[in-house]
Amino acid sequence: MLKLGIIGTSWISHEFITAAHQTGHYHLQSVYSRKMKTAQEFCEPYGAISCYTDFIDFLDSELDVVYIASPNSLHFAQAKLAILAKKHVIIEKPAVTIPSEWKELIKLANEHQVYLFEAARNYQEAAFQVVKNFLSNQ
C-alpha cells in the first residue's frame, strides 16, 4: 500500500483521492495546506489523516507518493522539493509552465530514482483515441 500525501485542498484533490482509493494501492496519509483549518476540514471525510502547514514537515512525514494540486505557479517548486525528498510525484495539469522546468524535474527524478507523472487523464479517455486515430489517417 502506497502512502499518499496531497498538496492542495480543492475538489480535484477529492476526485484524485477517490480514484486512488479505488485502485486499492493507495492510502491517504497526509495533507498539506497553508492553513490548518483548511487541511482539517478537507480531511474530515477520510478519518485520521495527518495535516501539515509546514511544507518540509509534510515531506519529512511517511509518504511514498505526493499528488500536487496547488496553484499552477507552485507546481515546479513543490515537485522539485518532493523529488529531492525522494518521493514519487504526480502533478495536476499543467505540470509546469515552461519546458525547461519539466526537463529539470525529469533529470532530478532519474537521479533520485523516483517516478514523475503529470495527471493528464485525457490519455485514458475514449475521445483521445478518436482524435489520435483521426490524426494518424491524415
ABEGO torsion letter per residue (X at the ends): XBBBBBBEABAAAAAAAAAAAAAGABBBABBBBABAAAAAAAAAAAEBBBBBABAAAAAABBBABBBBABBAAAAAAAAAAAAAAGBBBBBBOBABABAAAAAAAAAAAAAAGBBBBBBBAAAABAAAAAAAAAAAAX
